[in-house]
Amino acid sequence: MKNIIPEHNIALISLLKDTGIEIRQDGTSIEIDASNQGYLPIQADALPYPGMPSDVQPLLSALAVLCKGVSVIKDTVFVDRFQYVSEYKKMGIDIFRSYNHVYICGPQRVQGAAVTGEDIRTATSLALAALSADGKTILYGYEHIRRGYEDFDKKMNSLGAKISLEIPMQP
């Protein structure tokens, strides 16, 4: 990633390094190598800046599915930012929510399913979880991702994903 300010993401960069993801910084660029397997579990608290952003919490849950051991993700900013939990369960993900915490024991096999993202964070989290799924995932609510991330499908496909856009009927 180029033209970023790594100092604004210290909490997230540190957390990703703690899982075993290799991150190299060079001025306003970061290079991320997540090709290793056997990531360590995530222990994260979403906090106000300069802590880990609450917006990232659902996305970390998609990573937690791949981590070895019990990941615990807590959101102290928006305690109701866990809309993805019921959709994860449709994908066969064993996830448990208790108030402002989620617990995910991994690694887990993810199954493709028809899921719905009601907002940008949920939809993006579901798209990321679907990348590790066996089978096809149909994501309703993709328009939330398109509103927030320009050319998300093209960028993900350039990294090896297989995302195709169709206009499905709502479930």
C-alpha positions as CSV (number, residue, x, y, z in Angstrom):
1,M,0.0,0.0,0.0
2,K,1.4,3.3,-1.0
3,N,0.8,6.9,0.1
4,I,-0.4,6.1,3.6
5,I,0.5,7.4,7.0
6,P,1.6,4.3,8.9
7,E,1.7,6.2,12.2
8,H,-2.1,6.6,12.0
9,N,-2.5,2.8,12.1
10,I,0.1,1.8,14.7
11,A,-2.5,-0.2,16.8
12,L,-3.6,-2.2,13.7
13,I,-0.1,-2.8,12.4
14,S,1.0,-4.0,15.8
15,L,-2.0,-6.3,16.1
16,L,-1.4,-7.8,12.7
17,K,2.3,-8.4,13.5
18,D,1.3,-10.1,16.7
19,T,-0.7,-12.7,14.7
20,G,2.4,-13.5,12.6
21,I,1.7,-11.4,9.5
22,E,4.8,-9.9,8.1
23,I,4.7,-6.1,7.7
24,R,7.5,-4.0,6.3
25,Q,7.3,-0.2,6.4
26,D,9.2,2.2,4.2
27,G,8.2,5.8,4.6
28,T,4.6,6.2,3.3
29,S,4.4,2.6,2.1
30,I,3.6,-0.7,3.8
31,E,4.1,-4.1,2.4
32,I,2.1,-6.9,3.9
33,D,2.9,-10.6,3.5
34,A,0.1,-12.8,4.8
35,S,1.2,-15.9,2.9
36,N,2.2,-17.8,6.1
37,Q,-0.2,-20.2,7.7
38,G,-0.8,-20.8,11.4
39,Y,-1.5,-17.3,12.5
40,L,-1.6,-16.7,16.2
41,P,-5.0,-15.8,17.7
42,I,-6.2,-12.2,17.8
43,Q,-6.6,-10.4,21.1
44,A,-8.0,-7.0,20.2
45,D,-9.9,-4.1,21.8
46,A,-11.6,-1.6,19.6
47,L,-10.9,1.8,21.2
48,P,-11.0,5.5,20.3
49,Y,-8.0,6.8,18.3
50,P,-5.1,6.1,18.6
51,G,-6.4,2.6,19.5
52,M,-7.6,0.1,17.0
53,P,-10.6,1.5,15.1
54,S,-14.0,0.1,15.8
55,D,-14.6,0.0,12.0
56,V,-11.8,-2.7,11.7
57,Q,-13.3,-5.0,14.3
58,P,-15.6,-6.9,11.9
59,L,-12.8,-7.3,9.4
60,L,-10.5,-8.8,12.1
61,S,-13.2,-11.4,12.8
62,A,-12.7,-12.7,9.2
63,L,-9.0,-13.1,9.9
64,A,-9.7,-14.7,13.3
65,V,-11.4,-17.6,11.5
66,L,-7.9,-18.5,10.1
67,C,-6.0,-18.1,13.3
68,K,-4.9,-21.0,15.5
69,G,-6.5,-20.8,18.9
70,V,-9.2,-18.6,20.5
71,S,-9.4,-15.1,19.3
72,V,-11.2,-12.5,21.5
73,I,-12.3,-9.3,19.9
74,K,-13.9,-6.6,22.1
75,D,-15.6,-3.4,20.9
76,T,-15.7,-0.7,23.6
77,V,-16.7,2.0,21.1
78,F,-19.8,0.6,19.4
79,V,-21.1,-2.4,21.4
80,D,-23.6,-3.3,18.7
81,R,-21.2,-3.6,15.8
82,F,-21.6,-7.4,15.6
83,Q,-24.3,-7.7,12.9
84,Y,-22.0,-10.1,11.1
85,V,-22.2,-12.8,13.8
86,S,-25.5,-14.4,12.6
87,E,-24.3,-14.3,9.0
88,Y,-21.0,-16.0,10.0
89,K,-23.0,-18.8,11.5
90,K,-24.7,-19.3,8.1
91,M,-21.2,-19.9,6.7
92,G,-20.6,-22.6,9.4
93,I,-18.3,-20.4,11.5
94,D,-18.4,-21.2,15.1
95,I,-18.5,-17.8,16.7
96,F,-19.9,-16.7,20.1
97,R,-20.9,-13.2,21.1
98,S,-21.2,-12.0,24.7
99,Y,-22.2,-8.3,25.0
100,N,-19.3,-6.4,23.4
101,H,-17.0,-9.5,22.8
102,V,-16.8,-12.1,20.2
103,Y,-14.9,-15.4,20.6
104,I,-13.7,-17.4,17.6
105,C,-11.8,-20.6,17.9
106,G,-9.8,-21.4,14.8
107,P,-8.7,-22.3,12.3
108,Q,-12.1,-23.1,10.9
109,R,-13.4,-24.3,7.5
110,V,-15.8,-21.7,6.1
111,Q,-18.7,-22.9,3.9
112,G,-20.1,-20.8,1.1
113,A,-23.6,-19.6,1.8
114,A,-26.2,-16.9,1.0
115,V,-25.5,-14.0,3.4
116,T,-26.6,-10.4,3.8
117,G,-24.5,-7.4,4.8
118,E,-26.7,-4.6,6.1
119,D,-23.9,-2.1,6.3
120,I,-20.4,-1.5,4.9
121,R,-18.5,-3.2,7.8
122,T,-20.7,-6.3,7.8
123,A,-20.7,-6.7,4.0
124,T,-17.0,-6.3,3.8
125,S,-16.4,-8.7,6.7
126,L,-18.6,-11.3,4.9
127,A,-16.8,-10.7,1.6
128,L,-13.4,-11.3,3.4
129,A,-14.7,-14.4,5.2
130,A,-16.0,-15.7,1.8
131,L,-12.5,-15.6,0.4
132,S,-11.6,-18.6,2.6
133,A,-14.9,-20.4,2.0
134,D,-15.4,-23.8,0.4
135,G,-18.0,-23.3,-2.3
136,K,-19.8,-20.2,-3.6
137,T,-21.0,-17.4,-1.4
138,I,-23.8,-15.1,-2.5
139,L,-23.5,-11.7,-0.8
140,Y,-26.6,-9.5,-0.7
141,G,-25.8,-5.9,0.3
142,Y,-22.7,-5.6,-1.9
143,E,-23.8,-2.1,-2.7
144,H,-22.5,-1.1,0.7
145,I,-19.0,-2.2,-0.2
146,R,-19.2,-0.4,-3.6
147,R,-20.2,2.8,-1.8
148,G,-17.2,2.7,0.5
149,Y,-14.5,0.9,-1.5
150,E,-13.8,1.8,-5.1
151,D,-13.4,-1.2,-7.4
152,F,-13.3,-3.6,-4.5
153,D,-14.0,-6.7,-6.7
154,K,-11.3,-5.7,-9.2
155,K,-8.7,-5.1,-6.5
156,M,-9.5,-8.3,-4.7
157,N,-9.4,-10.3,-8.0
158,S,-6.0,-8.8,-8.8
159,L,-4.8,-10.4,-5.5
160,G,-6.2,-13.8,-6.6
161,A,-9.8,-13.7,-5.4
162,K,-12.6,-14.9,-7.6
163,I,-15.3,-12.3,-7.2
164,S,-18.0,-11.8,-9.9
165,L,-20.7,-9.2,-9.7
166,E,-24.3,-10.2,-10.5
167,I,-27.5,-8.5,-9.7
168,P,-29.3,-11.1,-7.5
169,M,-32.8,-10.9,-6.3
170,Q,-33.0,-10.0,-2.6
171,P,-33.6,-13.1,-0.4
